[in-house]
Amino acid sequence: MEVKTSLLDNMIGVGDMVLLEPLNEDSFIENLRKRFDHNEIYTYIGSVVISMNPYRSLPIFTPEKVEEYRNRNFYELSPHIYALADEAYRSLRDQDKDQCILITGESGAGKTEASKLVMSYVAAVCGRGQEVNKVKEQLLQSNPVLEAFGNAKTVRNDNSSRFGKYMDIEFDFKGDPLGGVISNYLLEKSRVCKQPRGERNFHIFYQLLSGASGDTLTKLKLDRDFSKYNYLSLDSATVNGLDDAASFRTVRNAMQIVGFMEDEVQLVLELVAAVLKLGNIEFKPESRVNGFDESRVKDKNDLKEMCELLGIEQSVLERAFSYRTVEAKMEKVSTTLNVAQAYYARDALAKNLYSRLFSWLVTRINESIKAQAKTRHKVMGVLDIYGFEIFEDGDNSFEQFIINYCNEKLQQIFIELTLREEQEEYVREGIEWTNIEYFNNAIICDLIENNQNGILAMLDEECLRPGTVTDDTFLDKLNTICAEHQHFESRLSKNSKFLTDHSLPHSCFRIQHYAGKVLYRVEGFVDKNNDLLYRDLSQAMYKATHSLMRQLFPEGNPAKVNLKRPPTAGFQFKASVGGLMRNLQTKNPNYIRCIKPNDKKAAHIFTDSLVCHQVRYLGLMENVRVRRAGYAFRQPYEPCLERYKMLCKQTWPHWRGPARDGVEVLLTDCSVPAEEFAYGRSKIFIRNPRTLFTLEERRRACLEDLATLIQKIYRGWKCRTHFLLLKKSQVVVAAWYRRYAQQKKYVKIKSATLVMQSFTRGWKARKILRQLKYEKRCKEAVTTIAAYWHGTQARRELRCLKEEARRKHAVAVIWAYWRGLQVRREYRKFFRANAGKKIYCFIIQRIMQKYFLGLKTTVPSMSPIDNTWSAQPYSFLEGAHTELRRIFHLWRCKKHRGQFTEEKKAVYEEKLEASEIFKNKKALYPSSVSQPFKGDYLEIHKNPKYQKLNSAVEEKVLLADVVNKINRANGKGSPRLFLLTKNNFVLADQKTGQVKASVPLPDLTSVSVSTQSDGFFALKLKEGSASAAKGDFLLNSEHLIEIITKLHRTWTTAADKDQINIDISDEFLVQFKQDKVCVKFIQGGPKNGTSAACKRKNNRLLEVSVPSSP
């Protein structure tokens, strides 16, 4: 990529309008067009940057571009907004000068994007660090929040700023950002209630409805359908290229980064929703007895929802929409509002609510991004404010009037600061200063802001005077006082030259601004300047419980009623502009003038008439004339000499003396007239651009000659270098070849010598080998002969020994046979008597051995409940067979018990104890055998519902279940929680967990149950104990077997206690307070169920019907 080393290199058109020749409006527009067509959207007017909106992305804002313009001279590279931002930042950091960057232009010209580019460049080139990065991120993320609440889609711009913003970014001595302060000017709050055709309300309304979750919209009582809200225009609800849902997520994230808490975000969204709901409130007339109409709310649903969002009593707000209270000294007068006045009050409340919310947002952002250090800070201000507004259809109102007034003030300070900058530079360089003729718009500013006869002063006077005040009376006053002013025009003024001007309607006046004539329609001036909000509405808002309302409406405090009329909108704006001007006067200014090339918001289209109109009202031609009034071009001596030194033989190629002397020699040699330039202390000043372009043409021609010379020298050097390289290469090749030939000859001689040596050594080795082999064969022959001789002698001796051994063995065998014959003859008479007994014992032994080996394969499984056993094979083994079966069963039972854990052993012990108590005694027992004893059926430790009850019971809970406590009066049951611990049992309320009774186990004497399959049981208490005051307990439970078993087990495991008495009978007595009642169980189920039912027969008898077992 080519890097331009000067503003004058490879120019497309003219990069600096000061050098434009000839200078006129047509050449100015043509130069902008030429640069725009080649994607050169930035052009200079001295130190002022003109920015054309390309309406598309260009690859000129990359990190590489940031590095390219970093720490470079302003005129060193092609025009760019980064050059201005770098110049301002370096002046602030290195020279300790406070800076301000003024960005102006009409809607859609790219002011907001220009301010973002300046801030992003400063953020990229300043320091690094966790705290610094946090500050930079907060400063950058404040933009999406303010854009969402302060920007809207207009016919000229899809993201038009509807407020003026001035941000002071504060830096430390190193140039690192510490924080910032934002000021906002004139939010277009009338847009909240009404938008022109083709435009939208502020972005946040559409973003909230599109991007918020369903739960959020439900909390805010909103619906996604835009058509349900009167304040939202439907013809432009959706905009191509704008994703409202994604923008809403971006805004939420930006608010979090800036420092908004989650509850603060919710409060802000509630106010936005309240504004939408406020627009849906409609009124109807209602006649009164005195003949006047009174307004009433038609549908109170939206009013109710809005009041719920803000925490206001519905009746208070409804009355504020129907009545108005006027206070004067000690008197109060209450008047009714008609429908038109009610709608005015509603819209005024909506505008004030949104405007004050926006101001609160700016204040809240300032709290987060303000610098924490108390030391002096360097400041860079960025002003992004609306440009001059002229509507061609003449529909210019109060908003356009004060916007254009602000631009008049900015133009005034722009000309003053530009002239001051020029004069300071001339004085600094020692150049004689001459007065410059220019149009001074102070007369226009005085027409508007004069405290005596200014238009704003007369408007305030008209708003504050008693009597009937209308827009026409205000216009009459202007026609009377301003008639002779040369920049004021009116059809009804005393100046007769406008009486026949049909382009000037009767209800309008015209002001000749510096940018041209603007026709203002006087309708609405008085109301918009008053900007009244009825005190009843302010007081109603102050009564709201919403956290922000008292901050937004402090005047509604009944304890601080101020009867003084609030300042008008014009007065407030005038004061704000005055403060802004004073602030800008203290800083070094930098200007960015934004221009939009067309009204279609399309790329590659350049509309001459539109651009010409903007050039006029931005005063760019005036700016160029001021810059060119003295010397059009100036440059330090060093770069000037470096650029043009080839034009003079004395300065080429190197000048050894001071740079100024070199420039003097150069200009003298080039025959430049003395009146065309002047020598400053550090710069050369050139009066006419033609002189500069002449030098450029001569430089371009000289560069061509230098290029030819350089090519000639280069080609000669290249040929000489090639020849020397060939010569050197030939010498190297010859040396390498001779080396190779000698090495090859040496290798051949060496190989022949080695062959001869090998043959000689082989012959000698073979001769020695033959001698050694002969000596070895002689030694082996002697050894073989000796071995054969020794073997023959050994075999002969071995045969003699074997013969002797055979003879001895034969004698022993013959003797053994003889002794055996003698023994058999002696014992033959005893053998027949003992043979039968020995055979019997042998057979029995074999049968038992077979039996035991058979058991090994037929032994049953290890399950204790497996009753199988192998059949008995012989009757004489019956006893052994039975005993072995018993022993095996006992052994496998022991093995099975050894696998139990302690918990499982306890369960089986409880089951065994239940069997001892209830087996063959209660019909309910068989069904409980297969059911495990769980104990805690309520999970009392895990369930938060019983946390209070769990804390009331200090001991470990052994059993927790729901039982029914039987009422003596009607026999019906009430659910209770039954808890059993080591020392007590407790009855508690099922719903509340409140303890109803806690009985120590020693106070329990016996338990009575029936023999049937019911779950009723009676807990009988010891007479005279504290627990027996209310009598015994008759309870019903599905886990009766488990409850009584655990109760019995807990009782018996306690030390020094007898076993509890368990009475199993179908009829037993229960003590209820002072009376004893008989509980009788009968067979025969209830008519409507399968469970047992208890009925009261008389005062002494409760009858329990138990269903028959199937």
DRENLUMDO-636060 format. One line per field, with one value per residue (C-alpha): x, y, z. Coordinates in steps of 0.1 Angstrom, whole numbers. Example, Ala and Ser with C-alpha at 12.3 -4.5 7.8 and 13.67 -1.06 7.14 Angstrom:
east <- 123; 137
north <- -45; -11
up <- 78; 71
END
This chain:
east <- 0; 14; 21; 17; 45; 30; -4; 8; 18; -5; -34; -69; -82; -68; -64; -65; -91; -68; -47; -77; -72; -93; -114; -151; -182; -182; -146; -151; -180; -162; -132; -154; -171; -138; -125; -158; -159; -124; -135; -115; -141; -119; -106; -88; -94; -62; -67; -104; -116; -145; -161; -184; -207; -200; -231; -210; -181; -146; -113; -98; -106; -86; -60; -33; -46; -45; -9; -2; -14; -1; 25; 26; 25; -10; -1; 23; -3; -35; -65; -81; -101; -74; -49; -70; -77; -39; -30; -55; -44; -7; -12; -31; -5; 27; 19; -6; -33; -70; -86; -121; -134; -165; -184; -212; -234; -271; -289; -275; -241; -223; -217; -223; -200; -173; -175; -172; -141; -124; -131; -121; -88; -80; -88; -65; -34; -35; -20; -29; -37; -66; -80; -73; -90; -120; -123; -120; -146; -170; -165; -171; -201; -219; -226; -250; -270; -274; -281; -309; -327; -317; -316; -344; -350; -358; -364; -327; -310; -318; -298; -303; -292; -322; -301; -268; -240; -208; -184; -153; -128; -103; -67; -38; -3; 7; -23; -42; -80; -93; -130; -154; -184; -213; -236; -268; -286; -323; -336; -364; -390; -419; -410; -423; -459; -458; -435; -436; -446; -418; -401; -400; -400; -369; -351; -356; -393; -389; -359; -377; -408; -386; -357; -371; -380; -416; -412; -398; -427; -452; -437; -439; -474; -464; -472; -448; -474; -463; -498; -512; -494; -505; -471; -454; -457; -465; -454; -417; -418; -392; -360; -339; -305; -316; -320; -339; -337; -299; -296; -316; -292; -263; -279; -284; -248; -235; -256; -240; -205; -211; -221; -259; -273; -299; -326; -317; -321; -355; -366; -356; -376; -406; -406; -402; -432; -452; -446; -461; -490; -496; -500; -529; -549; -579; -605; -642; -662; -687; -711; -715; -743; -727; -725; -688; -673; -651; -628; -630; -608; -625; -608; -592; -572; -541; -544; -545; -515; -495; -503; -492; -459; -452; -469; -494; -530; -553; -577; -549; -537; -572; -581; -549; -561; -595; -586; -560; -552; -538; -522; -516; -503; -527; -554; -561; -584; -594; -607; -618; -600; -618; -608; -582; -566; -565; -547; -523; -517; -512; -486; -469; -465; -452; -426; -415; -413; -391; -370; -362; -355; -330; -314; -312; -295; -269; -263; -261; -236; -215; -214; -199; -174; -163; -126; -120; -87; -89; -58; -59; -69; -62; -95; -105; -140; -160; -191; -217; -245; -272; -263; -282; -318; -338; -370; -378; -416; -413; -423; -395; -407; -393; -369; -353; -351; -330; -310; -300; -293; -269; -252; -249; -231; -208; -201; -193; -168; -155; -146; -132; -110; -98; -88; -72; -53; -41; -31; -12; 7; 16; 28; 47; 65; 72; 50; 31; -6; -31; -68; -90; -124; -151; -187; -193; -226; -226; -255; -276; -267; -276; -310; -318; -302; -302; -316; -337; -349; -338; -363; -358; -362; -395; -407; -401; -418; -448; -450; -448; -471; -507; -537; -543; -511; -510; -485; -500; -494; -458; -455; -470; -444; -416; -431; -431; -396; -375; -391; -360; -335; -317; -317; -354; -382; -420; -451; -468; -438; -436; -410; -431; -408; -421; -458; -460; -437; -460; -432; -436; -469; -487; -481; -443; -412; -378; -343; -313; -287; -251; -261; -290; -326; -348; -386; -401; -437; -447; -473; -464; -436; -453; -465; -431; -413; -436; -432; -457; -464; -494; -485; -512; -494; -460; -475; -491; -458; -441; -465; -455; -437; -414; -378; -370; -401; -391; -358; -374; -402; -388; -411; -440; -430; -460; -436; -416; -443; -427; -451; -425; -429; -403; -378; -388; -372; -356; -341; -327; -312; -297; -280; -268; -254; -237; -220; -209; -194; -175; -162; -151; -133; -109; -99; -79; -105; -105; -133; -150; -176; -198; -216; -241; -238; -274; -309; -313; -289; -272; -236; -219; -245; -233; -261; -245; -274; -276; -238; -238; -266; -246; -213; -231; -247; -215; -197; -169; -162; -159; -135; -113; -112; -102; -74; -62; -65; -29; -6; -24; 4; 30; 55; 85; 118; 131; 104; 102; 139; 137; 109; 122; 161; 165; 154; 187; 223; 235; 210; 212; 218; 226; 226; 251; 239; 207; 175; 163; 194; 189; 153; 164; 190; 164; 137; 163; 176; 140; 133; 102; 91; 98; 61; 50; 66; 77; 102; 90; 110; 104; 82; 81; 49; 37; 10; -5; -13; -1; 34; 32; 18; 46; 72; 53; 54; 92; 97; 78; 98; 131; 120; 117; 152; 165; 147; 164; 198; 192; 182; 214; 236; 218; 221; 258; 263; 242; 263; 296; 284; 273; 307; 327; 304; 311; 348; 349; 327; 352; 381; 362; 350; 387; 400; 373; 380; 417; 411; 386; 412; 439; 416; 405; 441; 450; 420; 430; 467; 455; 430; 458; 481; 454; 448; 485; 487; 456; 469; 503; 487; 463; 492; 510; 479; 470; 506; 504; 469; 481; 509; 485; 460; 487; 498; 461; 454; 484; 472; 436; 448; 467; 437; 413; 435; 438; 400; 393; 417; 403; 367; 375; 390; 359; 333; 352; 351; 314; 304; 320; 301; 267; 271; 278; 247; 223; 234; 227; 192; 183; 192; 169; 139; 142; 143; 113; 91; 101; 91; 58; 49; 55; 33; 4; 4; 3; -25; -48; -71; -79; -89; -125; -138; -130; -136; -174; -170; -141; -161; -191; -171; -154; -188; -203; -172; -175; -213; -207; -178; -201; -229; -207; -192; -227; -237; -210; -229; -265; -261; -289; -284; -272; -307; -321; -356; -346; -360; -349; -325; -314; -333; -322; -304; -303; -325; -295; -283; -316; -302; -270; -291; -314; -285; -265; -295; -299; -262; -261; -292; -277; -244; -259; -281; -250; -233; -264; -265; -229; -237; -261; -252; -262; -291; -305; -300; -321; -348; -349; -349; -379; -397; -390; -403; -434; -439; -437; -463; -488; -484; -516; -531; -540; -554; -534; -500; -496; -499; -472; -445; -435; -435; -401; -401; -391; -394; -393; -421; -421; -384; -386; -349; -350; -384; -383; -420; -412; -381; -398; -411; -376; -361; -387; -379; -344; -340; -334; -367; -371; -405; -424; -458; -493; -520; -557; -567; -602; -626; -649; -678; -683; -658; -641; -604; -581; -547; -518; -480; -469; -432; -415; -382; -362; -380; -412; -439; -452; -485; -483; -506; -501; -504; -486; -462; -472; -468; -502; -490; -457; -459; -430; -428; -429; -464; -476; -491; -505; -515; -548; -555; -581; -577; -591; -573; -579; -553; -569; -549; -553; -524; -534; -517; -509; -536; -526; -497; -495; -500; -532; -551; -569; -572; -560; -553; -573; -554; -556; -526; -517; -484; -499; -477; -445; -456; -465; -434; -410; -429; -425; -389; -380; -397; -380; -345; -346; -329; -349; -383; -409; -423; -452; -486; -501; -538; -552; -589; -620; -634; -615; -620; -605; -603; -615; -610; -633; -653; -645; -657; -659; -644; -660; -649; -674; -671; -689; -673; -686; -709; -686; -651; -628; -612; -625; -649; -656; -691; -704; -733; -738; -718; -702; -697; -677; -683; -656; -668; -640; -644; -643; -611; -615
north <- 0; 34; 58; 95; 115; 149; 166; 177; 142; 124; 147; 140; 175; 198; 184; 219; 243; 272; 262; 260; 282; 298; 302; 304; 284; 263; 253; 246; 222; 206; 199; 182; 162; 150; 139; 123; 102; 88; 79; 109; 120; 144; 178; 206; 243; 250; 232; 227; 193; 189; 155; 141; 113; 83; 63; 32; 15; 25; 8; 40; 35; 4; 0; 2; 37; 47; 38; 55; 89; 85; 112; 126; 162; 175; 182; 152; 127; 130; 147; 125; 130; 111; 138; 164; 141; 134; 171; 179; 151; 158; 196; 186; 161; 178; 215; 214; 232; 224; 214; 214; 197; 214; 191; 208; 199; 192; 160; 130; 146; 122; 143; 114; 91; 118; 122; 84; 83; 111; 93; 59; 74; 90; 58; 39; 61; 69; 48; 12; -3; -19; 13; 33; 7; 8; 46; 44; 16; 36; 68; 49; 29; 61; 67; 37; 47; 83; 74; 50; 77; 108; 96; 89; 80; 111; 115; 127; 103; 68; 77; 114; 130; 150; 167; 186; 169; 184; 160; 171; 142; 148; 135; 133; 147; 116; 119; 90; 95; 100; 105; 129; 152; 153; 183; 180; 208; 211; 175; 175; 164; 173; 142; 121; 130; 136; 127; 140; 115; 91; 95; 76; 83; 79; 45; 33; 28; 4; -13; -21; -36; -56; -67; -71; -106; -117; -116; -80; -69; -85; -67; -34; -42; -38; -56; -61; -47; -11; -3; -4; 28; 62; 78; 54; 62; 31; 41; 39; 15; -7; 6; -13; -19; -13; -44; -29; -62; -64; -27; -32; -59; -35; -7; -31; -42; -6; 6; -22; -12; 25; 15; 13; -11; -37; -20; 14; -1; -15; 19; 36; 10; 15; 52; 45; 21; 48; 73; 48; 41; 79; 83; 58; 78; 95; 119; 126; 157; 158; 187; 203; 223; 257; 249; 243; 211; 189; 162; 126; 96; 73; 39; 38; 6; 23; 50; 22; 4; 36; 44; 9; 14; 48; 40; 68; 67; 65; 91; 117; 115; 114; 146; 163; 156; 172; 202; 229; 248; 283; 299; 336; 349; 334; 324; 291; 289; 255; 254; 225; 214; 208; 179; 200; 212; 177; 164; 194; 184; 148; 156; 181; 155; 130; 154; 166; 130; 119; 150; 149; 111; 119; 146; 122; 96; 122; 131; 94; 87; 117; 102; 70; 86; 116; 118; 107; 125; 161; 174; 197; 179; 185; 187; 178; 188; 172; 192; 172; 197; 201; 221; 249; 238; 252; 234; 243; 242; 270; 248; 263; 267; 276; 245; 256; 292; 284; 258; 284; 309; 283; 280; 318; 318; 290; 308; 339; 321; 302; 333; 350; 321; 315; 352; 350; 319; 335; 367; 348; 328; 360; 376; 345; 343; 381; 387; 420; 416; 433; 436; 411; 420; 394; 393; 397; 381; 398; 419; 388; 374; 408; 407; 374; 377; 414; 418; 448; 444; 409; 384; 360; 389; 400; 364; 360; 394; 383; 350; 367; 396; 394; 394; 375; 363; 346; 340; 369; 394; 382; 388; 423; 431; 420; 440; 471; 468; 450; 466; 487; 460; 451; 413; 411; 408; 407; 412; 433; 453; 491; 485; 491; 471; 438; 446; 431; 402; 372; 347; 360; 348; 371; 347; 344; 364; 360; 364; 368; 345; 342; 310; 326; 337; 315; 318; 311; 303; 320; 295; 276; 300; 311; 277; 260; 289; 286; 248; 248; 217; 222; 223; 196; 172; 180; 174; 142; 129; 139; 117; 86; 58; 53; 59; 85; 106; 129; 135; 143; 165; 184; 213; 191; 190; 206; 218; 239; 255; 281; 306; 321; 313; 288; 301; 298; 274; 302; 318; 284; 277; 311; 307; 272; 285; 314; 290; 268; 298; 308; 273; 271; 305; 290; 261; 257; 250; 223; 221; 193; 205; 176; 176; 151; 145; 136; 133; 96; 83; 64; 59; 73; 101; 137; 164; 197; 219; 202; 204; 240; 248; 233; 250; 283; 279; 264; 295; 274; 300; 327; 305; 299; 337; 344; 319; 333; 369; 370; 341; 310; 285; 282; 255; 250; 256; 221; 202; 230; 227; 189; 190; 215; 213; 195; 228; 245; 231; 248; 230; 196; 170; 183; 217; 222; 254; 266; 256; 292; 302; 272; 283; 318; 305; 282; 309; 333; 307; 300; 337; 338; 375; 389; 400; 364; 352; 362; 348; 340; 328; 291; 290; 303; 320; 319; 344; 330; 293; 297; 303; 270; 251; 265; 252; 218; 217; 225; 198; 173; 179; 178; 145; 130; 141; 127; 95; 92; 99; 74; 47; 53; 50; 20; 2; 8; -4; -35; -44; -39; -60; -88; -88; -90; -118; -138; -133; -143; -174; -186; -185; -204; -231; -236; -240; -265; -286; -288; -299; -325; -340; -343; -359; -385; -394; -398; -421; -444; -448; -454; -482; -501; -500; -514; -543; -554; -552; -574; -601; -603; -604; -632; -654; -651; -658; -690; -703; -699; -715; -747; -751; -747; -772; -799; -795; -796; -829; -846; -837; -849; -884; -890; -880; -904; -934; -929; -925; -958; -977; -963; -972; -1008; -1012; -996; -1018; -1049; -1041; -1031; -1065; -1082; -1060; -1066; -1104; -1104; -1082; -1106; -1135; -1117; -1107; -1143; -1155; -1129; -1137; -1174; -1168; -1145; -1170; -1196; -1175; -1166; -1202; -1209; -1180; -1189; -1224; -1212; -1185; -1203; -1216; -1179; -1163; -1177; -1165; -1127; -1122; -1113; -1085; -1069; -1070; -1054; -1025; -1019; -1017; -994; -971; -969; -961; -932; -919; -919; -902; -873; -868; -867; -839; -817; -815; -815; -789; -762; -724; -700; -683; -689; -693; -722; -754; -779; -807; -839; -872; -897; -926; -952; -956; -961; -925; -908; -893; -880; -867; -846; -833; -823; -804; -785; -777; -764; -742; -726; -720; -702; -681; -670; -662; -642; -622; -613; -593; -570; -533; -519; -501; -532; -552; -526; -529; -567; -564; -541; -565; -593; -573; -565; -602; -610; -583; -587; -621; -640; -612; -584; -589; -558; -574; -597; -567; -548; -576; -567; -529; -515; -493; -459; -439; -403; -402; -364; -358; -333; -323; -315; -300; -262; -262; -280; -259; -243; -276; -292; -264; -269; -306; -307; -345; -368; -377; -415; -414; -386; -393; -378; -393; -385; -374; -387; -361; -375; -352; -365; -393; -374; -371; -341; -344; -341; -345; -374; -372; -398; -391; -410; -395; -379; -382; -349; -340; -308; -290; -302; -267; -244; -269; -256; -281; -291; -317; -330; -361; -376; -414; -422; -407; -434; -464; -486; -488; -503; -516; -538; -572; -560; -546; -509; -483; -470; -470; -454; -439; -441; -417; -420; -405; -374; -366; -331; -347; -364; -331; -334; -372; -400; -398; -419; -418; -434; -441; -461; -471; -484; -515; -494; -467; -491; -512; -482; -469; -503; -506; -470; -477; -511; -499; -471; -480; -489; -492; -520; -531; -510; -528; -534; -543; -560; -561; -552; -532; -509; -477; -443; -414; -381; -354; -365; -391; -426; -436; -471; -477; -507; -524; -542; -560; -546; -518; -483; -477; -452; -466; -493; -477; -479; -453; -440; -428; -415; -436; -418; -400; -432; -451; -447; -474; -482; -500; -521; -535; -572; -588; -599
up <- 0; -10; 19; 10; 25; 19; 14; -21; -33; -57; -50; -62; -67; -40; -5; 11; -1; 8; -23; -46; -77; -89; -57; -63; -53; -85; -82; -45; -52; -82; -60; -34; -61; -76; -43; -33; -65; -56; -20; -6; 19; 39; 27; 46; 49; 67; 100; 94; 82; 58; 61; 34; 45; 22; 33; 32; 50; 37; 46; 60; 98; 105; 133; 106; 97; 133; 136; 102; 115; 150; 160; 124; 113; 103; 67; 64; 51; 31; 48; 75; 106; 124; 116; 134; 164; 166; 164; 191; 214; 210; 217; 248; 260; 250; 251; 280; 260; 266; 233; 219; 187; 172; 149; 130; 100; 92; 101; 83; 76; 99; 130; 154; 135; 134; 172; 176; 153; 173; 206; 193; 179; 212; 230; 207; 210; 247; 274; 285; 319; 336; 351; 320; 298; 321; 318; 280; 278; 299; 278; 246; 259; 270; 233; 227; 258; 248; 211; 222; 243; 222; 186; 162; 125; 104; 67; 64; 87; 102; 134; 138; 171; 184; 210; 213; 231; 245; 262; 282; 283; 312; 310; 334; 328; 309; 285; 299; 302; 338; 331; 314; 318; 293; 287; 267; 249; 238; 235; 208; 233; 210; 191; 221; 213; 175; 146; 110; 83; 75; 109; 141; 178; 199; 193; 229; 225; 195; 210; 242; 224; 200; 222; 257; 269; 274; 312; 311; 288; 312; 342; 322; 311; 274; 242; 212; 187; 178; 166; 201; 211; 199; 204; 179; 142; 122; 87; 96; 126; 111; 94; 69; 84; 120; 143; 172; 192; 189; 197; 229; 240; 231; 252; 282; 280; 276; 307; 327; 316; 323; 358; 360; 386; 375; 396; 380; 345; 355; 369; 336; 316; 338; 330; 292; 295; 314; 286; 261; 284; 288; 251; 251; 276; 258; 271; 265; 273; 301; 306; 340; 355; 349; 312; 309; 296; 318; 305; 317; 309; 284; 291; 325; 319; 305; 332; 358; 344; 342; 378; 388; 370; 387; 420; 418; 431; 401; 415; 420; 384; 370; 389; 377; 341; 348; 370; 372; 404; 400; 431; 435; 468; 494; 470; 452; 422; 408; 372; 351; 319; 287; 264; 244; 276; 290; 258; 262; 298; 289; 261; 283; 311; 285; 271; 306; 319; 290; 289; 326; 324; 296; 318; 347; 324; 315; 352; 361; 334; 345; 380; 366; 342; 361; 371; 407; 412; 426; 408; 378; 346; 309; 290; 254; 246; 218; 206; 185; 179; 153; 122; 106; 98; 69; 58; 22; 28; 53; 82; 104; 140; 174; 174; 142; 154; 185; 166; 141; 169; 183; 149; 146; 179; 168; 135; 154; 177; 147; 128; 159; 169; 133; 129; 164; 154; 122; 140; 167; 141; 122; 154; 164; 131; 129; 98; 96; 103; 81; 88; 70; 56; 65; 73; 111; 121; 155; 143; 137; 172; 187; 168; 185; 220; 229; 264; 255; 219; 210; 197; 226; 251; 234; 233; 271; 278; 258; 276; 310; 306; 318; 295; 263; 248; 213; 186; 166; 195; 196; 158; 161; 187; 164; 136; 158; 173; 146; 115; 107; 113; 81; 88; 98; 73; 79; 57; 84; 95; 91; 64; 32; 9; 22; 19; -16; -10; -16; -7; 29; 45; 70; 100; 94; 97; 80; 93; 70; 87; 77; 59; 41; 46; 68; 69; 104; 111; 143; 152; 184; 195; 227; 238; 231; 248; 279; 281; 310; 331; 354; 391; 397; 375; 391; 426; 414; 401; 433; 452; 432; 450; 421; 432; 404; 404; 433; 417; 383; 397; 427; 421; 431; 467; 486; 513; 489; 467; 445; 430; 408; 371; 359; 333; 297; 272; 252; 284; 294; 260; 257; 291; 281; 248; 267; 290; 261; 243; 274; 278; 241; 244; 270; 247; 215; 188; 162; 136; 116; 91; 81; 47; 33; -5; -11; 5; -6; 20; -9; -18; -49; -54; -52; -55; -63; -52; -18; -12; -23; 1; 30; 19; 21; 56; 70; 58; 42; 15; 41; 60; 29; 22; 58; 56; 22; 31; 40; 30; 15; 23; 51; 59; 82; 66; 70; 51; 25; 18; 18; -7; -32; -28; -62; -80; -71; -77; -45; -23; -41; -29; 6; 22; 49; 65; 83; 67; 63; 44; 21; 14; 6; -18; -33; -39; -53; -77; -88; -94; -72; -69; -34; -29; -33; 0; 34; 58; 93; 123; 116; 85; 49; 40; 3; -7; -39; -45; -81; -68; -49; -79; -101; -77; -77; -115; -116; -89; -109; -140; -120; -105; -140; -149; -116; -122; -157; -141; -113; -139; -159; -129; -117; -150; -153; -117; -125; -156; -138; -109; -133; -150; -118; -106; -138; -135; -99; -107; -134; -110; -84; -110; -122; -87; -78; -110; -103; -68; -80; -105; -79; -54; -81; -89; -52; -46; -75; -62; -27; -39; -58; -28; -5; -29; -30; 8; 12; -11; 8; 42; 30; 18; 51; 72; 52; 57; 95; 95; 78; 104; 133; 119; 116; 153; 164; 146; 162; 197; 190; 178; 211; 231; 212; 216; 254; 257; 239; 261; 294; 282; 275; 310; 327; 309; 318; 356; 354; 340; 370; 395; 378; 379; 416; 423; 404; 425; 457; 446; 436; 471; 487; 465; 471; 509; 508; 490; 515; 545; 529; 523; 560; 572; 550; 562; 598; 595; 570; 599; 611; 577; 572; 607; 601; 564; 566; 591; 573; 540; 557; 572; 539; 520; 547; 544; 506; 508; 533; 512; 481; 501; 513; 478; 464; 488; 473; 440; 453; 481; 478; 473; 500; 504; 539; 525; 501; 518; 492; 503; 485; 490; 517; 498; 527; 558; 581; 572; 583; 615; 598; 568; 591; 613; 582; 568; 601; 604; 568; 573; 605; 587; 557; 580; 598; 565; 554; 586; 583; 551; 569; 577; 611; 596; 579; 611; 630; 603; 606; 644; 641; 617; 641; 670; 650; 643; 680; 688; 660; 643; 644; 666; 641; 606; 593; 601; 570; 546; 565; 562; 527; 533; 546; 577; 563; 596; 582; 557; 557; 550; 578; 577; 539; 536; 542; 551; 584; 592; 621; 635; 630; 651; 679; 682; 696; 697; 667; 650; 648; 630; 612; 596; 590; 613; 618; 653; 660; 674; 701; 691; 656; 651; 622; 619; 618; 601; 625; 622; 644; 655; 677; 694; 720; 749; 735; 709; 694; 676; 654; 629; 594; 577; 601; 618; 652; 681; 695; 721; 733; 755; 774; 769; 806; 807; 783; 800; 772; 735; 724; 689; 673; 658; 625; 594; 604; 614; 646; 678; 712; 732; 769; 793; 830; 852; 870; 847; 830; 796; 806; 812; 778; 779; 758; 720; 695; 662; 628; 605; 574; 592; 624; 626; 622; 647; 675; 668; 670; 701; 718; 708; 719; 753; 759; 748; 774; 807; 839; 821; 819; 786; 774; 775; 740; 743; 711; 714; 693; 722; 745; 766; 758; 784; 768; 795; 824; 804; 793; 758; 745; 710; 693; 661; 639; 605; 575; 553; 548; 519; 500; 505; 514; 545; 581; 592; 627; 638; 671; 684; 717; 743; 755; 723; 691; 665; 639; 607; 592; 557; 554; 540; 504
END
